[in-house]
Amino acid sequence: MLVRPISSTIRRAAALLVLCLAVLFALPLRAAEVDGLDIHTSVRGEGPTVIFVHGWTCDESSWDAQVGDFARDYKVVTLDLPGHGQTPPPRDGAYSMDLFARAVEAVRQELGEKRVVLVGHSMGAVVIRQYALDYPGHVAGLVAVDGLLDVRPYAALEFPALTPASRVAVIEDMFVPETSEDLRQEIMTMMLMPSLETALAVSNTIVDPSIQSDRVIGAPALTVWAGTRDAALYAGTIELLPEWESAQLERTGHFLMMERPAAFNSLLRAFLETRALY
């Protein structure tokens, strides 16, 4: 006589447990900290760890089209770099590639993971390159998304002062005719959130002479280029990353992981399954 009520109670308890776990895994990670700044971080799923690093004046939402897909098989980590999204700016206003790399390391330490794959978009590619130079023992693989893992081409660049109009023009130049209007608006809104001063200060981190280095990065690496990019110009990357290869997604602008997520996710999954060294 008691079997049915007990069984029903167990089912309700199990359902409640599943709900609690779902809520738990949707919560942000307990804040990692660097230089007194709480780094906003979110974690989904379980398995080998993949940390996604956004680009210039972007935030963790850049990776929304990847999170759900990869969280089925991996621990997916997204974060906001200092001065972006929900992470406050450095108190002295001084941005550097070193600060960004240490922010990623603070997240890895908080997770307690030994080795991680790092995926970086645009400026985020330079961030994960810096991380690989500073913390090589924790890198299972690097994936750059229309960004440079070899920063030698940046050595001769100097960014002019931004104006509101020129900043908008820079962002608009990242799109292609195939970029939908909704996506254009989403990206524009995201990228205009940081102040103009922050945008310029952050852009200068990639042309900082101190990040130039001829040190070799031995980790497996992949760059996925936008369709607008002349990938042949960057073939020399293999000199500094001997385990590097590249692919290109046609009909995409700078935000290719948002424009053609299924195609990008397929390339990333192949890398994770065949080349990452966890």
ABEGO torsion letter per residue (X at the ends): XAAAAAAAAAAAAAAAAAAAAAAAAABBBBBBBBGGBBBBBBBBEBEBBBBBBBBBGBBAAAAAAAAAAAAAABBBBBBBBBGBEABBBBAAGBBBAAAAAAAAAAAAAAAGBABBBBBBBEAAAAAAAAAAAABAAABAEBBBBGBBABAAAAAABBBBBBBAAAAAAAAAAABBAABBAAAAAAAAAAAAABBAAAAAAAAAAAABAAABBABBBABBBBBBBBAABBAAAAAAAAAABAABBBBBBBGBBABAAAABAAAAAAAAAAAAAAABBX
